[in-house]
Amino acid sequence: MVEKTIRAAITEMREQFKAIGLDTPELDARLLAQGILGLRHEELLLNYNKLITDSECETLTAAARRRVLREPVSRILGTRAFWKSEFKISRETLDPRADSETLIEAALGYLGKAHPLSILDLGTGSGCLLLSLLHELPQATGVGVDISADAIQTAQQNAEDMHLSGRASFAALDWEDMKVDQPFDVVISNPPYIANAEIEKLEPEVRQYDPRLALAGGEDGLDCYRSIAKLLPQLLAKQGKVFLEIGYDQTEAVKGILAAGGFRVLQVVPDLAGHSRCVVAQRISQD
């Protein structure tokens, strides 16, 4: 095989990605090289002219083929950076997006670190929401539930990697089947909220590689909010708060669903693009 440097491999991948119109060809190529070669960014820069082995070249070539088919870099590498940690993702977990960090910021703005809290994460996926909160709240404990056993296994692995297994537990079940002895101080969720008919219009990275169960929110995209609103009276403590991710155009609809369930919205928090992203709510009556 022809000898190839790291720089040449990155250039070759970048040109393939540019040819099919990817938005960030240089970044994608560099991230694939970093992940596959096990190098940090600064190490990559210092080793640009280092020769790669035949095995590394084959692995990079295979990864580039996958990216050309629009598989996200994070899925090719099997990890995604979220908040302050790196999370493993798997076939049945949603690929976490930076927009969802809005929920973490919102929750930390309301929750104090100085006292114990119990947190319930509905549709936990990789566990990124629950585990990011537990990382920031040293006295908190939490439970993550997901209908996918594969997702639960991934979340458990992430908890172990973050040394949070002692404060986080996970269960593979439909949240509508949940029975709790004690309500939680916090309920957080990034539920499926894409209208079924809209899924085929999403970018290939999403519609082809994110699990449909983690995307499809029913005919109008609101089924999971109705389900959560119905369950909140038994799941959430009287003084508790709920943090829900929403689609950019769902604010009023979700407000109405929560109000009908006895909850009022305290705040709608925008993401970095200025779109409504997180609804914060509590019981209308807290007596």
N, C-alpha and C positions, 0 to 999 in steps of 0.2 A: 504493500500500500504506500502511496506517496506520503512523504512526511508533511505534517501540517502543524502550524503553530496555533495557539489559542486565538490570536488575532485573526488568522486566516479562517478559522472555523466560525468565529463570530461574524466576520464579513460575509462568508458564504450563506449563513443562515439569514442574516439581515437582508441580503439581496433577494432570497427566496420569499421572505415575508413582504418586502416592498412590492414584489411582482404581483402578489395577490391582493394588495391594497390594505394590509393590516395597518392600524393607526400608529402603533409604536414598534416598528420593526427592530430598531436598535436596542431598545429596552428589552424586548422579548428575547432577542438573541443573547444579550448579556446575562439576563436572569437565568436562562436555560444553561448557559455555560457555567455560571456560578454554582447553580444547584447541582448539576451533574458532576462537575469537577470538585465540588466541596470547597469552594473558595469564597471568602468574603470579598466585598467590592474592592477594597484597597489591595487585597492579595491578587485579585484579577488584574488590576492595573500594573502591578509589579511583575506579573508573569506573562504579559501579552506575547512575548516572543519565545515562550517555552513550548517545546514540542509536546504534542499529546500522543498517547499510545493508540495503537490500532483499536483496542477495545473502547477507549474513550471516544475515538472518532466515530465508531459504529453507533455508540449510544447517543451521541449528539446528532448524528444523521437520522436515527430513528425518532428522536424527540422533535427534530425539525419537521419531519413528515407529519407527525401528529399535529403540530401547530398549524401547518398548512391546511389541514382538515378542520381548522378552527377550534381544536381542543385548547382550552385555556392553559396558560403556562402553569398556573397553580395546580391544575389536575395532572398535568404531565409530571410535575415534581412531587405531587402528593401532599403539599403543604401550602398554607396561606397565612401571611402576616395579618394579624388583627389586633387592634389596640396595642398592647405592649408585648405580645407573645406570638409565637409561631404555632399554628394549629395544624395537625394532621387532618386531611379531608379524605373522604372515601366516596365510592360510587353512589351511595344513598344519602350523602349529606349535601346540603346547599353549600355552594362556594361562598364564604363570607365576603361581604362587600364593605368598603369603607363607610358607606352611608349608614350601615347598621351601628357604627360606633356612636352615632347620635344617641342611641338608647343608653349606652354606657355613660356618656356625658350627662344626659338628663337625669338618670338615676342617681349618679354621684352628687348631683346638685341638690337632691332632696334627702339623701340618706346620710346619716352621721356615721363616722367610723368608730365612735367611742362606745357603742353598745351592740349587743348581739342582734342579729337579724336573721330571719329565715326567708329564703328566696325560692320561688318556683319558676322554672323555665319551661314553657309549653312549646313543644316542637323544637327540642334543644339542638338537633343536628350534631354538629361538631362539638357542641358545648361552649362555643365561643362567648356567648352572652353571659351565661352563668359563671364560667370560670374567670372571665375578665373581671366581673364584679367581685368574686371571692378573692381574687388577687389584690384588689384595691381595698377590700373590707375585711380586715384580719379576724374579726369576731363573728363574721357571718357564716352560715351554713346554707346548703342549697340542695335542691332536687331538680334534675332535668328529666323530662319524659319525652319520648318520641315513639311513633308507631313503628319505626324501623329498628329492628334488632342490630343491623349493620351500623346504623348511626349511633346507637347506644354504645356499641363496642368501641367505636372511634372516639366518642366523648370520654369514655372511661380511660382510654389510652392517653388522651390529652390531659385528663386530670392527674394521672400518674406522672406524666412528663413534667407537669407544673408543680408537683408535690402538693396537690390539693385533694388527693383521694380521701383524706381524713375528714374533709369538710364538704365533700360533694358525693352525692349518690345519684344513680341513674336507673330508670325503669323503661322497659320496652312495652308500651301500652298506648291505647287510644285515650287521649286526655278526657274524653267524655265518660270513660269507665273509671275515672279516678275516685277514690274514697280516701278522705284525709281525717285523721284524728284531731289534728290541730291546724287551723288555718294559717296561711303564710303572711308575713309582713309585706312581702313584695311578690307580685306576679309580673313576669317579663316575657315577652314573646315577639318573635318575628314570624308571624303565621303566613301561610300561603295566601296571597292577595291579588293574584293576577286573574282576571276574568278568563274563563276557559278558552273563549274564542280569540283572545289576544295573544295566547302563547305562541302560536305559529308566526306571529309578527315580530317576535323578539330576536335579538342577535343570535347567530348560530352558537356562540359560546354558551348561551343560556339555554335555548330551547333544545339543543342536542345533547348537552352534557349535564345540566342540573336536573335532579330527579323531578319528574312531573308532580309527584306528591308534595314536593316542597314549594311548588309554584302555583298550582291550580286552586283558585279560591272559589270555584263555583261559577254559575252563570254570570253573576255581577261582581265577582271577586270578593264578596263580603261574607261568605258562609262561615268562615272561621271566626270572624268577629261576633257573629250571632251566637255561635257555640260558646265562645269564651265569656260573653256577657251573661249567658244563661248559667254558667258554672261559677262565676266570680263570687256570688253571695256565699257559697260554701268554701271556696278556696282561699279567699282573701280576708284577713283580719279586719275588724271594724275600722281601725285607724290606718289600715294598709293602703298602699298605692299600687297602681298597675301602669306598666309602661309597654305600649304596643307600637310596633313599626307599622306604618301605613303607606299606601301609594300616594303619589303627589296630589291626586285629585279626589281622595277619599275622606278628607277631613270632616265634612258636614255629615256624610253618611255614617261614619263611625261614631261621631258625637251623638247622632240620633239613636243608634243601636245601644250605646252605653247608657244614655239617658233613660231609654225604655227599660233597661235592666236595673235602674236605681243608682246610676253612677254619673257624676258630673266631671267634665274635663277641666283640669286645672291649667293646662298649658299645651300648646301645640308647638313642638320644637322643630325648626328647619334644619336640613342638612347643610353641608358646605356650599351646595349649589343654590341654596335658598328655597328649596322645595320642602313642603310639609313632610316630616318623616317620622316623628314620634309623638304619640298622644299620651299625656299623663293624666290619670283619673283617680278618683276616690269615691267612696259612697256618698250619696247626697245627704243621707242621715247617718251620723256616726254615734248616735246614742247607744 
